[in-house]
């Protein structure tokens, strides 16, 4: 499957349905060579089978098997099958899992510097995002990951998309609408800090438990990119969606250093090239899908509104959020961020 440059919702759903049909409840192996492979590599993620990440991962696994002439069996474990984000992070650190895609903000619980790409209302568009993450900011973060953990990150970060806010209580158009709202956030200090600056009541819950937490009203709302909201069917348990673009989020494709170093150099090259190429294709897929989903979710009963980013940015500035995280990340890292975003603090 080539790069998708104009993905319609209908085409995506048709492709996703086909992908689901060939994926078993467990992992799926990369090829018919699985039984004779020299190296079995486990890759885990927390997203549904129908998300572009897993569609591209399946394609990537097949290419790795073919190019390695069956020496590598690249197994994909989607949908949190191997545990929650925090569980799987522990597994990859220990070498029980070889690869894992994780939000920089959750990775920040292990490598604090990784969170810097998730600063609220920082990146104004995708041009700024990819310039930063494929440039000096991404290089800075990858260096910190290697220096402070048993992990490394591949060069091309995968896309999750700009995150939007949903809830079952009221439309969110300005910061004041968040006051007192019980909002699910991933287990990340940066997320918690940002929503506290908006006077919300953020609660850290792993993604696998989000649907039930919303359904049972443990929390009123959550925030995610539209592709995740749609593929996880959160529109079934949420009424309102505010297009806030409050945070860009992605997935570092992480590897265990020792596990990867066991591969011969030629196989390392095959894995690296295919992971990075798949990441670039997945970026196009995710943006196209996110752009197409507002109309679809309106038909599911979700009400949409646009929020004022300047008002939210001003609230973060007045609450001292940018100044606080400037101090935490340090002047060097913050200067790299502002090279791409413009002045924040």
C-alpha positions in Angstrom: 0.0 0.0 0.0 1.5 3.3 -1.0 1.4 6.6 0.8 -2.2 7.8 1.1 -2.4 11.4 0.0 -6.1 11.8 -0.1 -7.8 9.4 2.3 -11.5 9.6 2.3 -13.4 8.3 5.3 -15.1 5.7 3.2 -11.7 4.4 1.9 -10.3 4.4 5.4 -13.2 2.4 6.8 -13.1 -0.1 3.9 -9.3 -0.6 4.4 -9.7 -0.7 8.2 -12.4 -3.4 7.9 -10.2 -5.5 5.7 -7.3 -5.1 8.2 -9.5 -6.2 11.0 -10.7 -9.3 9.1 -7.1 -10.6 8.8 -6.0 -9.9 12.3 -6.6 -12.5 15.0 -7.5 -11.7 18.6 -3.8 -12.2 19.5 -0.7 -11.0 17.8 -0.2 -11.4 14.1 3.0 -12.7 12.7 4.8 -10.9 9.9 5.0 -13.7 7.4 4.8 -17.3 6.4 8.4 -17.6 7.5 7.5 -17.2 11.2 8.3 -20.8 12.2 11.8 -20.6 10.8 12.8 -17.1 11.7 16.1 -16.4 13.4 14.8 -13.4 15.3 11.3 -12.9 16.8 10.6 -9.2 17.6 7.6 -8.1 19.6 6.0 -4.7 19.0 3.2 -3.5 21.3 0.9 -0.5 21.0 -2.4 0.6 22.7 -4.5 1.5 19.7 -7.4 -0.3 18.0 -6.8 -2.6 15.1 -8.5 -0.1 12.7 -6.2 2.8 13.6 -3.7 3.8 10.9 -0.9 2.9 13.2 -1.8 -0.8 13.1 -2.6 -0.8 9.4 0.9 0.6 8.7 2.4 -1.7 11.3 1.0 -4.8 9.5 2.3 -3.6 6.2 5.7 -2.8 7.8 5.9 -6.2 9.4 5.4 -7.9 6.1 8.1 -5.8 4.4 10.6 -6.6 7.2 9.9 -10.3 6.7 10.3 -10.2 3.0 13.4 -8.0 2.9 15.1 -10.1 5.7 14.2 -13.2 3.6 12.3 -14.6 6.6 15.0 -14.1 9.2 12.8 -11.7 11.2 9.4 -12.5 12.5 8.1 -9.0 13.4 5.0 -9.6 15.6 2.5 -6.8 16.3 0.4 -6.7 19.5 -2.3 -4.0 19.1 -5.0 -2.7 21.4 -3.1 -2.9 24.7 -2.9 -6.7 24.5 0.4 -6.8 26.4 -0.8 -4.4 29.1 -1.4 -0.7 29.8 1.1 1.9 28.7 2.8 1.9 32.1 2.9 -1.9 32.1 4.4 -2.1 28.6 6.9 0.6 29.3 8.2 -1.6 32.1 8.3 -4.6 29.8 10.3 -2.8 27.1 12.7 -1.5 29.6 13.3 -5.1 30.8 13.5 -6.5 27.3 10.3 -8.6 27.5 9.0 -6.4 24.6 11.3 -5.3 21.8 9.4 -2.3 20.5 6.7 0.0 21.8 5.0 3.2 20.5 4.4 5.7 23.3 3.3 9.3 23.6 6.2 11.6 24.5 4.1 12.8 27.5 3.8 9.4 29.0 7.4 8.6 28.2 8.0 11.8 30.3 7.4 9.7 33.4 10.8 8.0 32.6 12.5 10.6 30.5 11.2 14.1 31.6 12.7 15.9 28.5 10.5 13.9 26.2 7.4 15.9 27.3 8.6 19.1 25.7 6.8 18.4 22.4 3.5 18.4 24.2 3.5 21.9 25.7 0.0 23.2 25.5 -1.0 25.5 22.6 2.7 25.6 21.4 2.7 24.4 17.8 0.3 26.3 15.6 0.4 23.9 12.7 1.9 20.7 11.3 4.7 22.6 9.5 6.0 23.6 12.9 5.5 20.1 14.4 7.5 18.2 11.7 10.2 20.9 11.5 10.8 20.6 15.2 10.5 16.8 15.6 12.4 15.9 12.5 14.9 18.6 13.5 16.8 19.9 16.5 14.0 19.3 19.0 13.5 15.6 18.1 17.3 15.1 18.1 17.5 16.6 21.6 14.7 14.3 22.9 16.2 11.2 21.3 19.5 12.0 22.9 17.9 12.3 26.3 16.0 9.0 25.8 19.3 7.1 25.1 21.2 8.8 28.0 18.6 8.2 30.7 17.1 4.8 29.9 17.6 1.3 28.4 15.7 2.5 25.3 16.2 4.4 22.1 13.8 6.1 19.7 13.8 5.8 15.9 14.3 9.0 13.9 10.7 9.6 12.6 8.2 10.0 15.3 4.7 8.7 14.4 1.6 10.9 14.5 -1.3 10.9 16.8 -2.6 14.3 15.8 -3.8 17.4 17.5 -5.8 16.6 20.6 -9.4 17.8 21.1 -11.5 17.9 24.2 -14.8 16.0 24.7 -17.2 15.7 27.6 -20.7 14.8 28.5 -21.6 18.0 30.3 -21.3 21.2 28.2 -19.6 22.8 25.2 -16.1 24.1 25.9 -15.4 27.4 24.1 -13.1 29.2 26.6 -10.9 28.3 29.6 -13.6 29.0 32.1 -15.7 26.2 30.7 -13.2 23.7 32.1 -13.5 24.9 35.7 -14.2 22.0 38.0 -14.7 19.5 35.2 -13.6 16.0 35.9 -11.4 15.2 32.9 -9.4 12.1 32.1 -5.8 12.7 31.2 -3.0 10.2 30.5 -0.6 9.5 33.4 1.7 12.5 32.7 2.7 15.4 34.9 2.6 17.8 32.0 -1.1 17.0 31.2 -2.1 17.3 34.8 -0.3 20.6 35.2 -1.9 22.1 32.1 -5.5 21.2 33.0 -5.0 22.4 36.6 -3.9 25.7 35.1 -7.4 25.7 33.5 -8.9 25.0 36.9 -10.2 21.6 35.8 -10.0 18.4 37.9 -7.7 16.1 35.9 -7.6 12.4 36.7 -4.9 10.1 35.3 -6.4 6.9 33.8 -4.8 4.5 31.3 -6.3 4.5 27.9 -7.6 0.9 28.1 -10.0 2.1 30.9 -11.2 5.4 29.3 -14.4 4.2 27.7 -15.7 2.6 30.9 -14.7 5.6 33.0 -16.7 7.9 30.7 -19.6 5.4 30.5 -19.8 5.2 34.3 -19.3 8.9 34.8 -16.1 8.4 36.9 -15.0 11.3 34.7 -17.0 13.7 32.6 -14.6 14.2 29.7 -11.3 13.3 28.1 -9.1 14.7 25.3 -7.6 12.8 22.3 -7.1 13.3 18.6 -10.2 12.7 16.5 -8.8 9.5 15.0 -8.6 8.0 18.5 -12.0 9.3 19.6 -13.5 7.7 16.5 -11.7 4.4 16.4 -12.3 3.9 20.1 -16.0 4.9 19.7 -15.8 7.5 22.5 -18.6 9.3 20.7 -20.9 6.6 22.2 -20.2 8.0 25.7 -19.5 11.7 25.0 -21.8 14.4 23.8 -19.6 17.5 23.1 -16.4 17.9 21.2 -14.4 21.1 21.3 -11.9 21.6 18.5 -9.2 23.1 20.7 -6.0 21.7 19.0 -4.6 22.2 22.5 -1.7 19.9 22.1 0.1 18.0 19.4 0.8 14.4 20.3 2.7 11.6 18.6 4.3 8.3 19.3 8.0 7.7 19.7 8.7 4.3 18.2 10.9 3.0 21.0 13.2 0.0 20.9 15.1 -1.9 23.6 18.9 -1.2 23.1 20.2 -4.6 24.0 17.5 -6.4 22.0 18.2 -4.3 18.9 21.9 -4.7 19.2 21.5 -8.5 18.9 20.4 -8.1 15.3 23.2 -8.1 12.6 23.8 -4.7 11.1 22.1 -5.6 7.8 18.9 -6.5 9.7 19.1 -3.4 11.9 19.1 -1.4 8.7 16.1 -3.2 7.3 14.1 -2.7 10.6 15.1 0.9 10.9 14.3 1.9 7.4 10.9 0.2 7.4 9.9 1.7 10.7 10.8 5.2 9.6 9.1 4.8 6.2 6.0 3.4 7.8 6.0 6.4 10.3 6.0 8.9 7.4 3.1 7.1 5.7 1.2 6.9 9.0 1.6 10.7 9.4 -0.2 11.3 6.1 -2.9 8.7 7.0 -3.6 10.2 10.4 -3.9 13.8 9.3 -6.3 12.8 6.4 -8.4 10.7 8.8 -8.5 13.4 11.5 -9.5 16.0 8.8 -12.4 13.7 7.7 -14.0 12.7 10.9 -16.0 15.7 12.2 -18.8 15.1 9.7 -18.9 11.4 10.5 -19.1 11.9 14.2 -21.8 14.5 13.8 -23.9 11.7 12.3 -23.3 9.7 15.5 -24.8 12.5 17.6 -21.7 14.3 18.7 -21.9 18.2 18.8 -18.9 20.1 17.7 -17.7 23.7 18.4 -14.5 25.6 17.8 -12.6 27.0 20.8 -10.5 30.2 20.9 -6.8 29.1 21.1 -5.6 32.7 22.0 -7.8 32.7 25.2 -6.4 29.3 26.3 -2.8 30.4 25.5 -3.3 33.6 27.5 -4.7 31.6 30.5 -1.7 29.3 30.5 0.6 32.3 30.4 -1.1 34.1 33.2 -1.3 30.9 35.3 2.5 30.6 35.1 2.3 27.3 33.1 4.9 28.3 30.5 7.3 29.8 33.0 7.1 26.7 35.2 7.9 24.3 32.4 10.6 26.6 31.0 12.3 26.2 34.3 11.8 22.5 34.4 13.1 21.8 30.9 15.9 24.3 31.2 16.9 27.2 29.1 18.7 25.2 26.3 15.7 22.9 25.6 13.2 25.7 25.9 15.2 27.8 23.4 15.1 24.8 20.9 11.3 24.6 21.3 10.8 28.4 20.8 13.0 28.2 17.7 10.1 26.5 16.1 7.0 27.8 17.9 8.0 31.4 18.6 8.0 33.0 22.0 5.8 31.2 24.6 6.9 32.2 28.1 
